[in-house]
Structure formats: C-alpha cells, structure tokens
Amino acid sequence: MPTPIYSITPFTLLDYPGKTACILWFAGCNMRCVYCYNPDIVLGKGRIGIPDALRFLRARQGLLQGVVLSGGECTLHADIVSLARTAKEYGFDIKIDTNGSRPGVLAALAKQGLVDYVALDFKALAGRYRAITHSDLFPAFEASLSLLMAAGVPFEVRTTVHSELISVEDLQAMVQFLQQAGYTGSYYLQHYVNGVPVLGMLGRSVKNKYLSTLFTDSIQVVVRE
C-alpha cells in the first residue's frame, strides 16, 4: 500500500475555520515555492499509509469535527478521493489546502460532495508565478478558481507576502484579477515569517502597513499577522 502521508497533527483550532480538526500532511509537491515553510514535507517521503490514517480518524469520531488535507500538495495523491469519501462516512467535514494545480481533482471532490471548504493559494500573477513557484502552473490555478466558484464550494483565497517577492502594486493587481474573475469572498494576506527554514534563499521580509488598505467593494482583504 502507498504511504503518501508525511505526518498527522492530531488537533488544531486554527486550520479549519470554526471547527476542531486534525491535519493530514501529504508528502511531495509540484511546486518549489521559495518561501515554503514545509521543506521537509515537500522534499520528504510519506511515512503513513491510508489504512493507518483511517484508523486514526476512526478513533477520533465524535471528538473532532473536521479533517484538513494539506501538504505539500494533497491533490497529487490518487487516494485522496477515496480517503475523503471514507472520512465523510465517518462524519467529518473535509477541508482541502491546495495550490490549485490539480483542478480535475478538485472537480471530482466537489462533484461527489467530498469537500466542505477549500483554502486556495494564490501565489502570484502569471508574470511572477515561475519566479516564486518554479512552475508554470498558473493556468491550472485559474481553472481551479473558476471551478470552485462554479461549484459553489465555500473557499478562501490566500497569498503569502514576502516583501522581496511581491510588492503592494503586485497585490493591487492580484486583487483586481480576483475581482475581474468574479470572486467575492475573503482574500487573506499572510506575512512571511522571518527566521523559519524555507526552500529558497531569501532576505528578511519587511511588513508593509499599507496591505490593510487593499480593498474593493466586492472582496474583503484580510491581513493575517
């Protein structure tokens, strides 16, 4: 049996809005974001198989409300649909953390009613996407954004902000992009945390007080400190 899961966080109040949850961290990723906080997970191998993860979830029935499937990039793994289906049968709500690179997987989960909430990473616009992610997957992100809006799945869009990588002008353009795409939910900006191990070589990021001024009539921009 494959062992796609790197580790399990048994309890969190922070990662699934309004719910007690656990996190299944899936190993591997198809991006190499220079500010990635999880290099061990992205570059590492899975150590926990699906049967063990399901046994863990079964033991948490009635104790937790949700399961967060994160990574790495959880949608890379073929077993994610069957895992989500069984977790739903156990009574859990499912949250997916994703870079949006596998819109087909998100579509399958949404069509089968196997996802209740999605956190979609908006790394950058097309012109900056390769520099930040070392990938050419911006069109896939666009497709994921469109299908989530069409499917009616509750979701948020979020961006990690490092002052050397994304300027306020970039963020203004990203807000405009979301507005033109028809997105009307919350857009979360997360300051890069200096001093933690990451994939790339980065200088110190400076927090910009003007991030809180980025807003539109249709999108709520929220700065997470």
Backbone as CSV, one residue per row, in Angstrom:
resi,resn,N_x,N_y,N_z,CA_x,CA_y,CA_z,C_x,C_y,C_z
1,MET,0.844,-1.194,0.000,0.000,0.000,0.000,0.886,1.253,0.000
2,PRO,0.481,2.301,-0.735,1.267,3.541,-0.741,1.246,4.212,0.632
3,THR,2.270,4.983,0.909,2.357,5.729,2.167,2.508,7.217,1.847
4,PRO,1.432,7.867,1.463,1.542,9.242,0.978,1.606,10.308,2.057
5,ILE,1.292,9.971,3.309,1.155,10.982,4.348,2.447,11.096,5.144
6,TYR,2.949,12.317,5.236,4.208,12.570,5.927,4.023,12.530,7.440
7,SER,2.956,13.179,7.937,2.704,13.214,9.371,1.260,13.633,9.620
8,ILE,0.839,13.513,10.869,-0.515,13.897,11.271,-0.424,14.845,12.465
9,THR,-1.104,15.980,12.353,-1.308,16.860,13.501,-2.637,16.470,14.128
10,PRO,-2.633,15.925,15.348,-3.858,15.332,15.884,-4.937,16.323,16.280
11,PHE,-4.574,17.600,16.482,-5.590,18.561,16.924,-5.191,19.974,16.538
12,THR,-6.131,20.722,15.992,-5.913,22.133,15.692,-7.225,22.901,15.798
13,LEU,-7.121,24.121,16.305,-8.254,25.052,16.318,-8.053,26.176,15.310
14,LEU,-6.923,26.156,14.603,-6.545,27.274,13.746,-6.711,27.001,12.259
15,ASP,-6.682,25.753,11.852,-6.546,25.444,10.428,-7.855,25.172,9.704
16,TYR,-8.941,24.992,10.440,-10.253,24.799,9.823,-11.191,25.797,10.495
17,PRO,-11.568,26.855,9.801,-12.368,27.918,10.422,-13.602,27.396,11.149
18,GLY,-13.653,27.667,12.449,-14.827,27.334,13.228,-14.977,25.890,13.627
19,LYS,-13.961,25.063,13.380,-14.084,23.633,13.681,-12.848,23.107,14.399
20,THR,-13.078,22.115,15.265,-11.961,21.333,15.796,-11.563,20.331,14.725
21,ALA,-10.278,20.176,14.512,-9.846,19.354,13.372,-8.477,18.754,13.625
22,CYS,-8.116,17.840,12.735,-6.755,17.318,12.640,-6.243,17.653,11.247
23,ILE,-4.948,17.473,11.044,-4.344,17.740,9.734,-3.583,16.514,9.264
24,LEU,-3.867,16.087,8.052,-3.068,15.055,7.395,-2.145,15.763,6.413
25,TRP,-0.841,15.671,6.662,0.154,16.339,5.823,0.652,15.374,4.752
26,PHE,0.317,15.639,3.505,0.731,14.784,2.395,2.103,15.197,1.886
27,ALA,2.960,14.199,1.673,4.332,14.464,1.219,4.347,14.810,-0.269
28,GLY,5.333,15.636,-0.646,5.554,15.952,-2.046,4.767,17.151,-2.523
29,CYS,5.291,17.793,-3.551,4.620,18.950,-4.141,5.135,19.133,-5.559
30,ASN,4.295,19.716,-6.406,4.699,20.004,-7.784,5.154,21.447,-7.957
31,MET,5.347,22.153,-6.847,5.927,23.483,-6.859,7.106,23.497,-5.898
32,ARG,7.951,24.502,-6.059,9.097,24.692,-5.166,9.132,26.161,-4.740
33,CYS,8.079,26.572,-4.057,7.948,27.970,-3.654,9.099,28.355,-2.735
34,VAL,9.748,29.457,-3.040,10.968,29.818,-2.316,10.693,30.119,-0.855
35,TYR,9.465,30.531,-0.522,9.136,30.839,0.877,8.434,29.681,1.587
36,CYS,8.442,28.496,1.020,7.712,27.360,1.589,8.199,27.039,2.996
37,TYR,7.251,26.965,3.956,7.567,26.672,5.346,7.731,25.176,5.619
38,ASN,7.385,24.352,4.650,7.371,22.907,4.877,8.350,22.165,3.976
39,PRO,9.623,22.554,3.957,10.566,21.871,3.057,10.693,20.387,3.341
40,ASP,10.612,19.991,4.610,10.717,18.569,4.943,9.567,17.769,4.337
41,ILE,8.388,18.369,4.319,7.215,17.689,3.760,7.271,17.679,2.240
42,VAL,7.647,18.806,1.656,7.700,18.930,0.194,8.755,18.005,-0.396
43,LEU,9.910,17.922,0.245,11.018,17.132,-0.279,11.077,15.721,0.303
44,GLY,10.277,15.465,1.331,10.354,14.188,2.021,9.446,13.118,1.437
45,LYS,9.514,11.963,2.039,8.710,10.818,1.631,7.600,10.572,2.651
46,GLY,6.504,10.007,2.166,5.418,9.652,3.060,5.825,8.551,4.020
47,ARG,5.270,8.610,5.223,5.603,7.626,6.249,4.373,6.939,6.827
48,ILE,3.188,7.438,6.450,1.942,6.910,6.999,1.027,6.519,5.836
49,GLY,0.535,5.307,5.872,-0.344,4.828,4.815,-1.793,5.226,5.049
50,ILE,-2.602,5.088,4.013,-4.023,5.412,4.107,-4.728,4.581,5.184
51,PRO,-4.485,3.255,5.278,-5.159,2.483,6.339,-4.865,3.014,7.736
52,ASP,-3.616,3.404,7.994,-3.274,3.942,9.304,-3.963,5.283,9.542
53,ALA,-4.022,6.109,8.497,-4.704,7.396,8.634,-6.183,7.198,8.927
54,LEU,-6.796,6.235,8.275,-8.220,5.967,8.516,-8.453,5.407,9.918
55,ARG,-7.524,4.606,10.389,-7.655,4.119,11.763,-7.580,5.277,12.758
56,PHE,-6.687,6.217,12.475,-6.593,7.410,13.317,-7.911,8.187,13.304
57,LEU,-8.484,8.377,12.113,-9.737,9.129,12.002,-10.886,8.397,12.692
58,ARG,-10.919,7.110,12.540,-11.991,6.336,13.168,-11.945,6.489,14.689
59,ALA,-10.742,6.566,15.222,-10.588,6.724,16.672,-10.975,8.124,17.136
60,ARG,-11.070,9.080,16.189,-11.414,10.464,16.549,-12.872,10.794,16.240
61,GLN,-13.636,9.815,15.817,-15.055,10.059,15.556,-15.742,10.580,16.810
62,GLY,-16.511,11.666,16.650,-17.205,12.267,17.777,-16.348,13.195,18.606
63,LEU,-15.030,13.202,18.372,-14.115,14.064,19.113,-13.679,15.270,18.295
64,LEU,-13.578,15.096,16.986,-13.196,16.170,16.081,-14.309,16.380,15.057
65,GLN,-14.389,17.611,14.563,-15.415,17.926,13.562,-14.891,17.840,12.131
66,GLY,-13.603,18.125,11.947,-13.097,18.208,10.585,-11.733,17.582,10.396
67,VAL,-11.416,17.360,9.130,-10.108,16.860,8.705,-9.569,17.819,7.657
68,VAL,-8.340,18.288,7.858,-7.664,19.137,6.881,-6.683,18.277,6.095
69,LEU,-6.831,18.274,4.785,-5.892,17.566,3.909,-4.949,18.615,3.337
70,SER,-3.682,18.548,3.743,-2.736,19.606,3.416,-1.439,18.991,2.926
71,GLY,-0.375,19.773,2.916,0.893,19.244,2.443,1.993,20.275,2.532
72,GLY,2.935,20.164,1.589,2.895,19.501,0.305,1.672,19.887,-0.495
73,GLU,1.348,19.042,-1.440,0.136,19.223,-2.250,-0.668,17.936,-2.211
74,CYS,-1.742,17.973,-1.435,-2.506,16.743,-1.200,-3.204,16.224,-2.453
75,THR,-3.530,17.105,-3.400,-4.276,16.653,-4.581,-3.422,15.872,-5.573
76,LEU,-2.120,15.764,-5.322,-1.261,14.956,-6.190,-1.484,13.465,-5.982
77,HIS,-2.086,13.086,-4.874,-2.160,11.684,-4.480,-3.476,11.054,-4.921
78,ALA,-3.364,9.936,-5.591,-4.536,9.284,-6.187,-5.552,8.835,-5.146
79,ASP,-5.110,8.577,-3.924,-6.007,8.049,-2.900,-6.815,9.126,-2.187
80,ILE,-6.640,10.392,-2.557,-7.280,11.445,-1.780,-8.807,11.386,-1.878
81,VAL,-9.342,10.982,-3.042,-10.802,10.936,-3.198,-11.393,9.841,-2.322
82,SER,-10.790,8.660,-2.353,-11.307,7.571,-1.524,-11.118,7.873,-0.042
83,LEU,-10.019,8.514,0.326,-9.798,8.906,1.716,-10.865,9.897,2.162
84,ALA,-11.131,10.899,1.332,-12.153,11.888,1.673,-13.525,11.240,1.790
85,ARG,-13.807,10.296,0.919,-15.115,9.613,0.966,-15.287,8.870,2.287
86,THR,-14.253,8.148,2.696,-14.352,7.411,3.954,-14.429,8.357,5.145
87,ALA,-13.657,9.439,5.109,-13.710,10.420,6.197,-15.101,11.032,6.316
88,LYS,-15.748,11.270,5.175,-17.126,11.776,5.209,-18.061,10.739,5.815
89,GLU,-17.848,9.489,5.476,-18.670,8.415,6.051,-18.491,8.349,7.564
90,TYR,-17.310,8.725,8.045,-17.054,8.744,9.484,-17.686,9.965,10.149
91,GLY,-18.194,10.889,9.347,-18.865,12.059,9.904,-18.046,13.330,9.948
92,PHE,-16.871,13.335,9.297,-16.013,14.513,9.308,-16.322,15.451,8.151
93,ASP,-16.179,16.756,8.387,-16.133,17.724,7.303,-14.703,17.767,6.766
94,ILE,-14.583,18.058,5.474,-13.278,17.992,4.804,-12.859,19.370,4.322
95,LYS,-11.663,19.779,4.724,-11.048,20.997,4.182,-9.816,20.606,3.374
96,ILE,-9.662,21.227,2.221,-8.516,20.985,1.349,-7.654,22.236,1.311
97,ASP,-6.369,22.101,1.606,-5.385,23.157,1.367,-4.681,22.828,0.062
98,THR,-4.717,23.737,-0.915,-4.196,23.399,-2.237,-3.571,24.598,-2.936
99,ASN,-2.603,24.305,-3.794,-2.047,25.348,-4.655,-2.841,25.508,-5.944
100,GLY,-3.890,24.711,-6.100,-4.759,24.866,-7.257,-4.224,24.254,-8.535
101,SER,-3.210,23.421,-8.429,-2.574,22.870,-9.630,-3.286,21.658,-10.207
102,ARG,-4.279,21.117,-9.481,-4.978,19.929,-9.956,-6.492,20.187,-9.973
103,PRO,-6.947,21.035,-10.878,-8.375,21.367,-10.902,-9.273,20.161,-11.133
104,GLY,-8.783,19.156,-11.848,-9.586,17.960,-12.075,-9.894,17.216,-10.793
105,VAL,-8.928,17.169,-9.883,-9.140,16.509,-8.598,-10.136,17.304,-7.763
106,LEU,-9.992,18.622,-7.748,-10.950,19.457,-7.023,-12.356,19.280,-7.592
107,ALA,-12.455,19.179,-8.915,-13.761,18.986,-9.549,-14.382,17.662,-9.128
108,ALA,-13.562,16.605,-9.062,-14.072,15.291,-8.655,-14.552,15.318,-7.211
109,LEU,-13.795,15.958,-6.341,-14.190,16.056,-4.935,-15.479,16.852,-4.788
110,ALA,-15.568,17.958,-5.510,-16.764,18.798,-5.418,-17.989,18.083,-5.976
111,LYS,-17.827,17.413,-7.102,-18.950,16.724,-7.742,-19.522,15.640,-6.838
112,GLN,-18.661,14.977,-6.086,-19.098,13.891,-5.210,-19.453,14.362,-3.805
113,GLY,-19.410,15.680,-3.582,-19.749,16.209,-2.272,-18.761,15.839,-1.187
114,LEU,-17.476,15.749,-1.552,-16.450,15.269,-0.625,-15.555,16.373,-0.090
115,VAL,-15.891,17.611,-0.370,-15.114,18.721,0.175,-16.083,19.791,0.666
116,ASP,-15.809,20.290,1.874,-16.689,21.277,2.500,-16.077,22.671,2.539
117,TYR,-14.757,22.749,2.394,-14.085,24.052,2.442,-12.724,23.899,1.784
118,VAL,-12.308,24.942,1.064,-11.015,24.922,0.377,-10.259,26.205,0.698
119,ALA,-8.964,26.067,0.984,-8.055,27.205,1.059,-7.173,27.144,-0.188
120,LEU,-7.355,28.117,-1.072,-6.679,28.130,-2.375,-5.545,29.149,-2.347
121,ASP,-4.326,28.667,-2.567,-3.162,29.550,-2.567,-3.044,30.292,-3.896
122,PHE,-2.997,31.608,-3.811,-2.781,32.483,-4.961,-1.342,32.965,-4.850
123,LYS,-0.441,32.273,-5.528,0.981,32.534,-5.355,1.398,33.882,-5.936
124,ALA,0.896,34.171,-7.130,1.261,35.398,-7.842,0.481,35.416,-9.145
125,LEU,0.559,36.537,-9.846,0.017,36.585,-11.199,0.992,35.899,-12.164
126,ALA,0.559,35.732,-13.392,1.315,34.926,-14.354,2.762,35.391,-14.510
127,GLY,2.977,36.700,-14.523,4.312,37.230,-14.758,5.313,36.940,-13.659
128,ARG,4.832,36.677,-12.438,5.708,36.403,-11.301,5.620,34.956,-10.838
129,TYR,4.770,34.160,-11.480,4.467,32.823,-10.978,5.684,31.904,-10.991
130,ARG,6.424,31.896,-12.086,7.576,30.997,-12.171,8.654,31.392,-11.168
131,ALA,8.896,32.679,-10.990,9.942,33.124,-10.067,9.649,32.673,-8.644
132,ILE,8.378,32.621,-8.277,8.014,32.277,-6.906,7.818,30.777,-6.723
133,THR,7.193,30.110,-7.699,6.842,28.695,-7.539,7.762,27.730,-8.269
134,HIS,8.604,28.241,-9.177,9.433,27.380,-10.038,8.542,26.410,-10.830
135,SER,7.407,26.901,-11.266,6.485,26.086,-12.063,5.764,26.985,-13.059
136,ASP,5.096,26.343,-14.016,4.284,27.070,-14.999,2.814,26.694,-14.837
137,LEU,2.343,26.671,-13.602,1.022,26.140,-13.292,-0.025,27.220,-13.040
138,PHE,0.255,28.442,-13.467,-0.745,29.497,-13.274,-2.066,29.190,-13.982
139,PRO,-2.055,28.667,-15.227,-3.343,28.331,-15.859,-4.158,27.326,-15.045
140,ALA,-3.494,26.386,-14.386,-4.202,25.424,-13.546,-4.839,26.123,-12.347
141,PHE,-4.115,27.080,-11.759,-4.697,27.870,-10.664,-5.946,28.602,-11.148
142,GLU,-5.866,29.226,-12.308,-7.032,29.931,-12.851,-8.221,28.981,-13.007
143,ALA,-7.956,27.780,-13.502,-9.030,26.805,-13.691,-9.629,26.393,-12.352
144,SER,-8.783,26.225,-11.342,-9.276,25.846,-10.015,-10.141,26.942,-9.423
145,LEU,-9.723,28.180,-9.567,-10.513,29.307,-9.075,-11.885,29.324,-9.742
146,SER,-11.916,29.143,-11.047,-13.181,29.173,-11.788,-14.099,28.029,-11.378
147,LEU,-13.549,26.819,-11.252,-14.416,25.676,-10.935,-14.950,25.764,-9.513
148,LEU,-14.164,26.283,-8.568,-14.652,26.418,-7.206,-15.798,27.421,-7.135
149,MET,-15.683,28.506,-7.881,-16.779,29.466,-7.905,-18.019,28.852,-8.538
150,ALA,-17.833,28.094,-9.604,-18.968,27.481,-10.294,-19.609,26.379,-9.464
151,ALA,-18.788,25.652,-8.688,-19.289,24.520,-7.909,-20.004,24.956,-6.639
152,GLY,-19.774,26.189,-6.226,-20.413,26.669,-5.015,-19.808,26.130,-3.739
153,VAL,-18.578,25.631,-3.808,-17.887,25.142,-2.611,-17.366,26.339,-1.823
154,PRO,-17.651,26.439,-0.524,-17.077,27.528,0.267,-15.548,27.491,0.213
155,PHE,-14.937,28.622,-0.087,-13.482,28.631,-0.144,-12.950,30.036,0.095
156,GLU,-11.675,30.065,0.453,-10.957,31.318,0.614,-9.758,31.318,-0.312
157,VAL,-9.288,32.515,-0.643,-8.058,32.683,-1.409,-7.040,33.333,-0.489
158,ARG,-5.788,32.858,-0.561,-4.778,33.399,0.343,-3.436,33.532,-0.369
159,THR,-2.661,34.516,0.066,-1.341,34.778,-0.508,-0.340,35.015,0.607
160,THR,0.814,34.358,0.514,1.926,34.649,1.417,2.721,35.806,0.829
161,VAL,2.981,36.809,1.658,3.615,38.037,1.180,5.016,38.169,1.748
162,HIS,6.014,38.073,0.864,7.391,38.408,1.211,7.730,39.683,0.449
163,SER,8.244,40.672,1.145,8.428,41.997,0.542,9.423,42.003,-0.621
164,GLU,10.321,41.002,-0.678,11.249,40.924,-1.804,10.603,40.311,-3.043
165,LEU,9.478,39.621,-2.859,8.877,38.857,-3.946,7.603,39.489,-4.493
166,ILE,6.800,40.063,-3.615,5.511,40.623,-4.031,5.375,42.023,-3.462
167,SER,5.195,42.997,-4.348,5.052,44.384,-3.931,3.585,44.720,-3.692
168,VAL,3.340,45.878,-3.108,1.969,46.336,-2.927,1.283,46.496,-4.282
169,GLU,2.045,46.940,-5.282,1.480,47.076,-6.628,1.077,45.714,-7.190
170,ASP,1.900,44.700,-6.931,1.550,43.338,-7.345,0.239,42.911,-6.690
171,LEU,0.123,43.184,-5.393,-1.082,42.784,-4.666,-2.308,43.528,-5.155
172,GLN,-2.141,44.792,-5.495,-3.261,45.540,-6.063,-3.737,44.887,-7.363
173,ALA,-2.776,44.457,-8.181,-3.126,43.781,-9.435,-3.778,42.432,-9.166
174,MET,-3.358,41.738,-8.115,-3.940,40.438,-7.774,-5.377,40.601,-7.273
175,VAL,-5.622,41.647,-6.493,-6.991,41.935,-6.057,-7.869,42.230,-7.265
176,GLN,-7.357,43.011,-8.194,-8.118,43.339,-9.407,-8.397,42.080,-10.234
177,PHE,-7.415,41.192,-10.298,-7.601,39.931,-11.014,-8.748,39.137,-10.408
178,LEU,-8.763,39.018,-9.092,-9.830,38.277,-8.429,-11.190,38.929,-8.665
179,GLN,-11.210,40.246,-8.604,-12.464,40.965,-8.828,-12.980,40.728,-10.245
180,GLN,-12.085,40.804,-11.220,-12.485,40.593,-12.612,-12.903,39.151,-12.869
181,ALA,-12.357,38.208,-12.082,-12.737,36.801,-12.220,-14.111,36.530,-11.619
182,GLY,-14.613,37.475,-10.834,-15.925,37.302,-10.220,-15.884,36.771,-8.803
183,TYR,-14.689,36.725,-8.212,-14.569,36.237,-6.838,-15.084,37.294,-5.878
184,THR,-15.886,36.878,-4.902,-16.476,37.819,-3.951,-16.246,37.421,-2.494
185,GLY,-15.370,36.458,-2.257,-15.115,36.013,-0.890,-13.994,36.802,-0.243
186,SER,-13.429,36.243,0.808,-12.325,36.885,1.517,-10.999,36.553,0.838
187,TYR,-10.109,37.529,0.846,-8.761,37.351,0.317,-7.797,37.604,1.476
188,TYR,-7.118,36.531,1.907,-6.259,36.607,3.076,-4.802,36.814,2.658
189,LEU,-4.168,37.813,3.248,-2.754,38.073,3.037,-2.003,37.662,4.296
190,GLN,-1.020,36.789,4.121,-0.250,36.252,5.246,1.180,36.769,5.161
191,HIS,1.627,37.509,6.153,3.007,37.955,6.166,3.950,36.765,6.271
192,TYR,4.990,36.782,5.462,6.066,35.807,5.598,6.679,35.939,6.994
193,VAL,6.953,34.794,7.625,7.538,34.795,8.964,9.052,34.632,8.840
194,ASN,9.775,35.643,9.243,11.233,35.587,9.169,11.793,34.571,10.162
195,GLY,12.874,33.916,9.753,13.609,33.073,10.687,13.260,31.599,10.675
196,VAL,12.255,31.195,9.876,11.918,29.772,9.828,12.587,29.142,8.601
197,PRO,12.911,27.843,8.628,13.534,27.189,7.475,12.577,27.171,6.275
198,VAL,13.076,27.566,5.117,12.274,27.560,3.896,13.081,26.943,2.762
199,LEU,12.418,26.734,1.622,13.076,26.080,0.490,14.124,26.961,-0.175
200,GLY,13.841,28.264,-0.285,14.722,29.140,-1.031,15.653,29.961,-0.152
201,MET,16.478,30.763,-0.818,17.366,31.692,-0.127,16.716,33.069,-0.186
202,LEU,16.244,33.540,0.965,15.523,34.800,0.999,16.108,35.719,2.052
203,GLY,16.038,37.029,1.756,16.394,38.011,2.755,15.242,38.234,3.713
204,ARG,15.413,39.169,4.599,14.394,39.456,5.599,13.228,40.190,4.946
205,SER,12.025,39.746,5.241,10.829,40.397,4.725,10.395,41.503,5.672
206,VAL,9.968,42.619,5.103,9.516,43.767,5.881,8.008,43.876,5.748
207,LYS,7.323,43.931,6.872,5.866,44.073,6.840,5.490,45.452,6.308
208,ASN,4.483,45.463,5.451,4.033,46.717,4.847,2.691,47.111,5.452
209,LYS,2.659,48.265,6.096,1.439,48.703,6.772,0.315,49.033,5.796
210,TYR,0.655,49.184,4.511,-0.363,49.566,3.532,-1.176,48.376,3.012
211,LEU,-0.813,47.156,3.417,-1.571,45.999,2.942,-3.031,46.093,3.351
212,SER,-3.284,46.660,4.515,-4.659,46.742,5.007,-5.507,47.728,4.213
213,THR,-4.879,48.510,3.340,-5.643,49.470,2.534,-6.103,48.881,1.208
214,LEU,-5.706,47.639,0.935,-6.098,46.999,-0.312,-7.501,46.431,-0.154
215,PHE,-8.468,47.068,-0.759,-9.831,46.573,-0.633,-10.643,46.998,-1.849
216,THR,-11.737,46.269,-2.061,-12.694,46.617,-3.097,-14.090,46.497,-2.507
217,ASP,-15.065,46.890,-3.258,-16.442,46.772,-2.784,-16.884,45.316,-2.704
218,SER,-16.270,44.439,-3.497,-16.759,43.070,-3.594,-15.880,42.050,-2.897
219,ILE,-14.638,42.390,-2.561,-13.706,41.442,-1.950,-13.213,42.012,-0.628
220,GLN,-13.301,41.216,0.412,-12.757,41.628,1.706,-11.319,41.151,1.823
221,VAL,-10.388,42.105,1.900,-8.982,41.773,2.069,-8.667,41.762,3.553
222,VAL,-8.146,40.639,4.035,-7.861,40.457,5.459,-6.375,40.158,5.618
223,VAL,-5.704,40.941,6.444,-4.278,40.707,6.708,-4.151,39.855,7.956
224,ARG,-3.553,38.679,7.791,-3.289,37.795,8.923,-1.893,38.041,9.438
225,GLU,-1.783,38.453,10.670,-0.476,38.750,11.239,0.237,37.468,11.650
